[in-house]
Amino acid sequence: MNFANKNKIMKILFIAIALICSSSFCVFSQNDIASKKRVYFSTGFVTPQFYDGSELMQSYKLRQNGESYYQNPMGNRSAVGSYSRNTGFTLGIGFYVPLPKVKNLSVGLIVNSGQTGSTPSESGFAEGYFFNFLNFGIGSQYYLFNQTNLYLKGEIGMGSVWTKNRFLNEEGKQDFLHHFGIGLETGGGIGYTLTPFKNKKVGINLEINCQYYSTRVEVSGIGNDQWKFGALNLSTGIQF
């Protein structure tokens, strides 16, 4: 899946969430799950999308061209082969408390993390790129209907990113370059809660989420570099 297609998927998801949300305010009945306090744990598949940032996009272009991150004094780079798409896994934890004055809406605190990596086709594990991110903030969950456990999610808070470029230096030894940044994260998603257990307070969540990060990263030779990137993830989890 290329960069343009990923952007289209995220735009379609945002539009779908907005349309469902705008049509759901006519629902006045109370969903049983939404009326209770609950905790959740989740895990799933995640892939980031890179939007802006001098160092972020330079590294992305090098991987797209199959070139090493290391540049010798003559300005040349070794060919390391095409990189696979950055993919990995996500972990999430949080809790929600229902708002008495707004039926089916709950708010709480959430923490999510994504760990992704990729390696080139020719140099194998000698070189690689690892892109990880984490967010902590306020989350919301809104069940749209009384009898159907379809819900929308939203979140906003602090976001952070840390990366590692692994490459071979002029001596042929492995070397590393790390970056770290902090900024703002926002996100939204749509999901469904399955209740196959006798205790209906326990549910299994199936979700698709998209996130947007804007972080400030200090980069040698550049200074403050504003990195903007997104993440699309498919996850499953348990709430009780």
Secondary structure, DSSP 8 states (H G I E B T S, - for coil): --HHHHHHHHHHHHHHHHHHHHHSTT--S--TGGGS-EEEEEEEEEEEEEEE-HHHHHHHHHHHTTB-S---TTS---B---B---EEEEEEEEEEEE-TTSTTEEEEEEEEEEEEEE-BTTTGGGSEEEEEEEEEEEEEEEE--SSS-EEEEEEEEEEEEEEEEEEE-TTS-EEEEEEEEEEEEEEEEEEEEE--SSSTT-EEEEEEEEEEEEEEEEETTTEEEEEEEEEEEEEEEEE-
